[in-house]
Amino acid sequence: MSLYVGLDVGTQSVKLLAYDPSLGEVVATVARPMQLVSHDDGTREQEAQWWIDGIAACFAELGPALRGRIRAIGVSGQQHGFVPINARGEVIAPVKLWCDTSTAADCAPIMAAVGGAAACIALAGNPILAGYTASKLPWTRRHRAQAYAELDGILLPHDYINFWLTGQRYAEYGDASGTGWLDVRNRCWSRELLQAIDPQRDLAALLPPLVPLEATFTLDPRIAALLDLPADVQVSTGGGDNMMAALGTGNVAAGRLTMSLGTSGTLFAYADHPVVDDDGRWAAFCSSSGGWLPLICTMNCTVATERMAALFNIPRGGGEALMAQTEPGAGGLVMLPYFNGERTPDLPDARACLHGMDLHNTTPAHFYRAAMEGATYSLRNGYDAFTSAGLSFDTVLLTGGGSNSAAWRQLIADVFDLPVKVPTQAEGAAFGAALQALWAAQRGQGGEQCLAATVDAHVRFDDALSATPDRRTVPRYAEQYRRFLHHLSEVGPLLRTAPSPPQGSEQ
């Protein structure tokens, strides 16, 4: 009768998933939409209180009978965000998010301080890219000087939710990998990179301790009362949304590839050793399951189709019909879908581009297809980096909002020329967080099963949502993908605009 809750605090919404392992069923899912502050300079921010309000609303909707059965909670959070807190544990500035590119100019100086990008990769496994937490600190020092002066704690979004739930500051290796200052080979904070960010301050003293995978914490009594939950509810370590999606899709063994189609698009795979690329073509992250998680992220995925839907007033779900009205290749229309700038390839100042417009393909249907294809080609470009390094895969495990689209599932199968499997639980990150909470609670009661075994015992796939490559359309997409790469190579240099010099401070 026990329930295990996964909370997924994302860019677009807060989601709650309640799982009953005795039945092998999700008994409730609740979501609340989130606002996003967006400015032309690349600013993408949220208020931490919005997440708290969303979580409280989700628990309230469960009803007292379900709330009384909850035994443990796991938290999945959008990666890379910077939550600054003071000595009283109060958030003292808006949270700069993973998709914020306003701090892009701060990346190069951090890397230069340690000897350049190659030296940064040698130290910690990753370069400092736009969106990573590292560049948000010097930006805050300049633009929010008072908040930086009061800074007593540096938390990621999922760290902050754990702090709110338990009153304890702690972090885990998977999400911490996305800060830019974790040495992923040795699983420790890199003092050299922290000093490069601010040589005048001991930033290490502001970071939460890194705790082992099996650690659990008890829900703060005040929060238990606020949410009307049992006093003995445990909170697991949780992790970044990609790390939790790896658990929720069964990606806990080598050879499995997870693709997440959300606001951002991601590709990741489990490894039992650090997978670091000297050229920084992928993120060399730790997993939240005891291993490593090489990951490729594109900052523009469903955002591309959503922009086309908004532009042409396409109703929700209407994109499927538009895809059916058009042929693979969008009549020669090619979109570079970089509405948020881009991380893979590293083009933080890029903007979206359309190529190949003529009198026949400038229709809403063609534009929508070009957006979906462009987002998929961006992911394929990252996948090519994986395969060029010798990684190989036989199946795509698909999750995220885009996985609800039959057209997109088939497109993935054809563009990647791989079979696609979709877990029965569409909310991979929230489900993964619930499974981690289940495993941690069982370990706390003397259970000895490894996390991978727990995951494999509970993750199921929906055969009705699977897709296999269509031999007729695979070569057509391959030709269009070559056009995409051609346009990227030609236009890419124009998109690498020099960032503006840092401006003066604002209070």
N, C-alpha and C positions, 0 to 999 in steps of 0.2 A: 504493500500500500504506500510505500515511501515514494516521494517525488524528488526529482533532481532538476534544478532550474539552470538554464543557460541564458545569460543576459548578453545581448549583442548591442553595444553602444556604437552606432555607425554614424556616417555623415548625414544620411537621409532620414534615419529613424532610430529609435530605441526599440528593440524587440525582446520579448520574453518567451521562452519555450520551456514547458514543463514536461518532463519525461518520466514515464512509469516503466522501470526496467523489468518488473515482473510480468507485464503485459507486452513489453517491447513496443510500446506505443507512446506517441506524443499526445498528451491529453488536453493540452491547451497551448495556443500561441496568441500572443497579444502584441500589438505594435503601436507606437506613437510617432508621428512625423516630427522631424527636427527642422528648425530654421537654419539658414546659412547666410552669414554676412559675406558679401562678395563685392570687391572693388576693382576698378580697372588696373590698379597697380599690381594685381596678383593676390591681393589679400583674400584669404578664405578663413573665416573665424566662426566660432560658436561660443556661447556662454556655458560654462560647466553646469550652472544651475538648470539649464534646459534639460541636460541629461538626467539630473536628479528628479526633476519634475516628471519626466517621461517614465522613469523607473517606478516612481511611486504610483503613477496612474496605471501602469501595467499590472503591478501587484494588486491594486485595488479592484481591477476588473476580474481577477481570478476568482474571487469569492472566498468566503471564510473556510469552506470545507476543503478546497484545494490548498489554500495557504497553510492549513494545519497539518498537511501531509508532507510539507517540504522538509528535507533533511540536509541538503547542501546546495550551494550556489557556485557556479563558475562564471567568470566574466570574460567576455571577448570585447576588445576595444579597437577602434580605428587606430592604426599605428602612427607613430612619429609626432603626434600632437604634443605641444608644450603647455602643461598646466602648472603655472607658478603659484606657490602657496607661501604665506608668511608664517611666522612662528606660532600663530594661533590656529594654523591649519586652514586659513581662509584663502580662497582663490582671489588673487589681486590684479588680474588682467584677463581680457578675453583670451580664449585658447586658440592659438595659431595651429591650423590643421595640416594634415599630410599633403593636401592639394594647394597649400599656400606657396606661391612662388615669389612673393614680395621680398623674401630674404635671399634670393638667388645670388645676389652680389656678395653675400657674406661667405659663400662656400669656398671660393678660391683663396681668400686670405687665411682661412683655417688650414687648408692643405699646404699652402706656401710656408706656413710657420713650422711645419714638420718636414719640409723638403719636397713638397709636391704630391700629386695624386698617387704616384707609384709608391712613395714613402708611406703615404697614408694607408694604402692597401697592405703594405708590408707590416705596418704596425698593428692594424686592427682588422684587416680583411676586406674593407670597403672604402671607396672614396667618399667624400662628403658631397652629397647631391642635394639639389633643391628639393624641399619637402622633408628631408631628414630633420630630426630635432636639433642637431648641432647648430645649424645656421640661425635658428630662431633666438638663441641666447644673445649673440652680439647685436642682432636687430633690436631686441628688447632693451639692451643696455643703452642704445642710442635713442630709440623712439619712446620708450617708456621708462625713463631713468628712475622715477620714484619707485615703480614696481620692482625694478632690478635691485635697487638699494634695499628694499624690504624682503627680498627673496630669501626664504629659509628652506625651501624644498622644491626639487625639480621632479615632477611626476609626468608620466604618460597618461593618456586618457583612461586606460584600463587600470593603471596603478591608482589613479585618483578615485575611481569607483570602488576599488578594493579598500582604499583608505576611508572613504565615506561609510562603507558597510561595516568595517571592523575597527576603525580607529588606529590601524597599524599601517605604517609606511613599509612597503616591500615591493620588489620587482622580480621578474623571472627572465631567463636568458633569451627566450624567443623574441618577446616584444622589445626587450632592451637592445637587441641587435639593430633595431631600426633607428636608434638615436644617432649612430655614427661614431659613438665614442666607446662602444663595447669591443674589446678584443675577442673576436668570435672563435679564434683558435684555442685560446686559453680560458675563455668564459670569465672574464674579469673586466672591470672598468680600465680603460687606457688613460693613465695619468698624463702621458705625453699629449694626447689629443685634447684632454680637458684643459691642460695648460695652454694649448694653442688657441683655444676658444677664448680664454681670459687668463692671461699670465699673472694678473694682479689678485686673483681670488682662488681659493681652494674650492672648486666646484665639486670635487669628490665628496666633500663634507655635506653637500646639499642633496646627494643622491640616496635613494633608498637602498637597503641591503638586498643583495641577490639571494633568493631563497631556493632550496631544492624543490624538485618537481612535486614531491609528495607532501609538501608542507600544507597545512590547513590552519585556518584561524576561525575563531568563534565570532558570530555576528554581534556587533555592539548592542547592548541592551536597549539603548535609546532607539536605534534603527529597527530592532526587532519589534518594539512597541509601535513605532511609527508605521511600519509596514504590516503590522498584525501577523507576525511570523513567530513560530516557536523559538524559545530563548536559546536552544541548543543548536540552531542551524549553523553548519560549518561553511566556510568560504574557502575555495581552493585557490591555487596560484593564478588560474586563468591565463590569459595571454593575448597577443595581438590577433586581429581578426583573421589574418592569413594562417597563423599557426593553429587557431581553433578550427578554421575551415579544413585544415589538413586532417585533424582528428575526425571531424564531422563527415568527411568524404572517404574515410578509410585510408588516407595516405600516410601510413605508418611503416611502410616497407619499401625498399629500393625497387625502382622500375615503375612506380605508379606516378602519374602526372595529374595534378589537379589544376583546373582552370576555373577561375571565378569571374563571372560577368556581372560586375556591379558598376558603380560610378567609375571606379578604376577597374582595369582588367589585370589579372594576375595569373602567373604560371608558377607552380612550385612542385618540388619533389623531395621525398625523404632521402637522407643519406646518413650513413653511420660514421662519417668523417667530415671534416671541414672541406667544403667545395668552394675554393677561392679562385677567382679569375684575375690574372695579372692586369688585364685591361679593364676590369670593373664592368664587364658587360651584364652581369647580374648581381643581385644582392646576395652576399654570402652570409646568410642569417643562420642562427641557431634555431632549432625547432623547439616546440613546447612539449616534446615527448622524449627528450633525452638525447636527441641526435642533432642533425643540421638540416636546414631547409633552404637550399639554393632557390632564389625567387627572382622572377622578372615581373616588373610592374609597369603597366602603361597607365597614364593618368586620365585617359579618355576612352571610356568604353560605352556604357549605356548613356552617358552624358551626350554622346553624339546622336544616337537615335532619339533621345528625348528632346534635343534641340530642334531636330527636324520635325518631330511631332508638334512641338510648340509653334514653330515657324509656319507650318501648314495647317494648324488646327486639327491635327489627326487625333481622333478619340483614343482613349486607352484601349489597347488590344487591336486597334485598327491597322497597325503595322503589318500584321500577318497577311491580311488581304492585299496590301500593297506589294509585299514580297511576292505573292502569287501572281500578281499582274506583270511582273518584270522577269527578265531572264538573268541568269548568272552573268556578272560583269557590268550590270547596270547600264547597258548600252554604251559602254566605253567611258562612263563617268567615274572618276577616281577621286576619293576624298582622303586628304591627310587630316585626320580628325583631331587636331591639337588645340581644342578649345581652351584647355587649362594649361597651355604649355605642355611639355612632355619630359618624361624621365627616361624612357626607352624608346627611341634614342634620346640622348641627353640634350634636349632642346627646351630649356625652361622658359625661354622668351618666345617660343614659336606660337603661331596662330594657325587656325584651321584654313585649309585651302581646298578648292575644287578645281579639277582639271578635266579637260575633254568635253566641255559643254557644247552642245549643238542644238539645232531646232527640234530634235526628236527626244532627247534625253533630259530636257529641263522640265520634268514633271515631278509632282510630289512623290510619286511612287519611285522614280529613279533616284531622287535625292535621298529618300529614306533607305533604299537598298544600298546606295553608295556609302551612307553613314555606317550601316551595319557591316558591310564588307570592309570598309576602311578600318573600323575598330578591330575586326578579326585579323586583317593583314598586319596590323600593328603587333598583335599578339604572336602571329606567325613569325614576324621578324625577330622577336625575342626568343621564340622557340628555336629558330635557326642557330642562335648563339649557343643554346644548350647542346644541340646535336653536333655542332662543330667542335665542341669540347669532348665528344665521345659519349655523352649521355644518350640513352636510348629508352624508348617507351613503346608500349603496345596498346595502351588505352588512355583516353582522356576521361577523367572524372569531373563532371561539370556541375558547378554550383553557382549561386548568386541569382539575382533577379532575371538576368538574361536567359538563364536555363529554362525558364517557363515558356520560352518561345520555341515552337516546333521548327520554325524557319531557321532560327539561329542554331539550334542543335544540329540540323542537317548541314548548315553552312560550315560549322566547326568540323564536322566529320569530313566534308569534302575538301576544305582548305588545308587541313592537317593530314588528310588521307589516313585517318585513324578511327576506329570505332569509338563511339561516345556512350558513356554510361552515366546515368543521373541517379544520385541517391534518393531514396523515398522521402527523406527529410530535406526539403528544399533549402531550409535555413542552415547551411553547413556550419557557419561560425557559431551560432547559438546552440546547435545540437552538439558540436564538438565541445563547447564549454560545459554543457550538461554532462556529457560522458566523462570529461575530466573530473567534474565534481563527484560523479558516481564512483569513479575509480579511487579518488583520494579518500572519500568517506569509507569505502571498503578497506582500503589500506589502513586507515586509522583504527579500524575494528579488527585488525589482524589478518586481513586478506593478503594473499601473496601473488595474485595474478598480475602480470605486467600490463602496462597501459595498452600496448599494441593488441594484446589478446582481448582486453575489454572492448576496445574499439571494433575489432573484427567480429566480436560476438554480437554487436548491436547495430552496426551499419548495414543497411539493406539497400538494394537497387531496384528501381522500377523498370521492368523490361519494356513496358509500354512507351517509355520515354527514351529508349535507346535509339541510336542512329548509326548507320554504317555508311561508309563512303559509296557514293553513286559513281560508277565507272564512267558514266557519260559526262558528268559535270566536273569531275576532278581535274581533267586537263584544261577545261575552260577557266576554272578558278586559278590554276597554276599560271596561265597566260596573263590574267588580270593582275595577279600578285607580282609578276615581273614588271608590269607597268607601274604598279604602286612603288616598287623599289626604284625604278628609273626616276619617277617624279621626286621621290625622296632624295635621291642622290643629286638631282639637279637643283632642287629648291632648298635642300638642307642648309647649304652655306648661307643663303639669304635669311634663313630663320635663326641663324646663330648671331643675332644682334648683340652688340656689346651692352651689358647692363649699365644702367645709369649709376653714377657715383652716389654713395649714401648721402641722404639729405640730413638736415638738422633734426634735432630732437623735438619730440612733442610730449607733453605731459599726459 
